[in-house]
Amino acid sequence: MALKLYTFFAEYRGGTYVSQIRARSPAIALQEWARKLDHNIVSGFTSKMKRELIKDAAGENPVLLDGMRNVWCKSFNLGRHLMLVHFTE
């Protein structure tokens, strides 16, 4: 199976962070995105929060948005803040 290109839009503490990942499935793309997210560019995001994010993304299935095709959503509670992630294929 060929790798597909996924585009991620993460909302966290008033900032929007966009990145792209190649993966075989949405679940794998989410895990890869979490591992590759540079915690240094995300405002208020620590290396500890990144470890939490990686752990939470492992084994999770993102939610396919109702009525949409190839658009997923996943939210993460990181400390006292919510990170909302949408991504498309």
MIBAPA-676343 format. One line per 8 residues: their letters; for each residue x, y, z of C-alpha. Coordinates in nm, 4 decimals. Example, Ala and Ser with C-alpha at 12.3 -4.5 7.8 and 13.67 -1.06 7.14 Angstrom:
REM MIBAPA-676343
as	1.2300/-0.4500/0.7800 | 1.3670/-0.1060/0.7140
END
This chain:
REM MIBAPA-676343
malklytf	0.0000/0.0000/0.0000 | 0.1350/0.3412/-0.0964 | 0.1908/0.6120/0.1590 | -0.0776/0.8806/0.1596 | -0.0202/1.2459/0.2416 | -0.2119/1.3766/0.5430 | -0.2347/1.7454/0.6330 | -0.2751/1.8271/1.0029
faeyrggt	-0.4264/2.1412/1.1587 | -0.3683/2.1579/1.5345 | -0.5293/2.4264/1.7518 | -0.3603/2.4806/2.0873 | -0.3710/2.7780/2.3264 | -0.4728/3.0251/2.0564 | -0.2245/2.9072/1.7948 | -0.2765/2.7051/1.4783
yvsqirar	-0.0029/2.4652/1.3683 | -0.0066/2.3022/1.0247 | 0.2096/2.0103/0.9135 | 0.2079/1.7147/0.6758 | 0.2840/1.3465/0.7313 | 0.3013/1.0507/0.4947 | 0.1520/0.7276/0.6309 | -0.0434/0.4173/0.5351
spaialqe	-0.3551/0.4934/0.7421 | -0.5156/0.7731/0.9442 | -0.4300/0.6037/1.2769 | -0.0641/0.5648/1.1797 | -0.0579/0.9226/1.0483 | -0.1836/1.0487/1.3854 | 0.0885/0.8560/1.5698 | 0.3601/0.9795/1.3315
warkldhn	0.2344/1.3364/1.3595 | 0.2512/1.3210/1.7401 | 0.6068/1.1834/1.7303 | 0.7284/1.4410/1.4780 | 0.5568/1.7475/1.6273 | 0.8272/1.9946/1.7309 | 0.7347/2.0947/2.0851 | 0.9684/2.3953/2.0583
ivsgftsk	0.7454/2.5737/1.8042 | 0.4138/2.5190/1.9840 | 0.3436/2.7937/2.2366 | 0.3294/2.6621/2.5934 | 0.3939/2.3031/2.4843 | 0.6575/2.1179/2.6859 | 0.8528/1.7990/2.6227 | 0.6459/1.6358/2.8996
mkrelikd	0.3256/1.7297/2.7143 | 0.4728/1.5859/2.3950 | 0.5330/1.2533/2.5715 | 0.1683/1.2617/2.6875 | 0.0532/1.3358/2.3333 | 0.2561/1.0475/2.1884 | 0.1178/0.8111/2.4520 | -0.2412/0.9264/2.3930
aagenpvl	-0.2089/0.9017/2.0135 | -0.0810/0.5420/2.0297 | -0.3579/0.2973/1.9568 | -0.6212/0.5685/1.9188 | -0.8446/0.5821/1.6170 | -0.9217/0.9321/1.4948 | -1.2886/1.0108/1.4348 | -1.4067/1.0407/1.0756
ldgmrnvw	-1.6257/1.3526/1.0644 | -1.9922/1.2868/0.9855 | -2.0798/1.3573/0.6251 | -1.7160/1.4124/0.5311 | -1.4780/1.2051/0.3286 | -1.1137/1.1757/0.4409 | -1.1442/1.4311/0.7229 | -1.0695/1.3237/1.0792
cksfnlgr	-1.0652/1.4821/1.4216 | -0.9000/1.4003/1.7531 | -0.8724/1.6003/2.0737 | -0.6136/1.5708/2.3486 | -0.6179/1.7040/2.7050 | -0.2683/1.8311/2.7760 | -0.2354/1.9693/3.1248 | -0.5141/2.2238/3.1616
hlmlvhft	-0.5450/2.2846/2.7877 | -0.7173/2.1162/2.4965 | -0.5413/2.0438/2.1687 | -0.7872/1.9976/1.8840 | -0.6485/1.8260/1.5756 | -0.8185/1.7997/1.2372 | -0.6532/1.6298/0.9450 | -0.7277/1.5441/0.5863
e	-0.5991/1.3052/0.3241
END
